[in-house]
Amino acid sequence: MSVALALYQPDIPQNVGAAMRLCACLAAPLHIIEPTTFAWKDREFRRTGMDYMEHVSLLRHSSWEKFLAARGQNRLVLVETDAQTPLWDFTFQPCDILVMGRESAGIPRDIYNKFNASVYIPMAPDVRSMNVVTAAAIALGEAKRQTRHP
């Protein structure tokens, strides 16, 4: 079992392609929680992830509820700017799924109670957030480092 990444209703096809590339390189399954705002045949999406599509374990879920049903016993760890626990102080487990919020809106407050934990990436003051895939790379890298899973 390996730490996995999930993107909640992603808006930007290039970010999904970059996440596919990230997950292929780090041997991490990638969950896409739909709906998305783009077509899976989108040219930008395919161009960004094309060389890595065959190397990533991609799991598409048609809704949040279907994702929850498919996750099994895996812990859900929300990576969010307003979490209380710094990423560096959290103990990751090999079965964790790191969930990244939607680029335009984050994660709806009404589903926060579905997460086992939430973490934030410490950043410089006076900045709002970083790109979702940049944040995913930092969080996934730290989780992989802690769990020592390829």
Order of alpha helices (4+ residues) and beta strands (2+ residues): beta-alpha-beta-alpha-beta-alpha-beta-beta-beta-beta-alpha
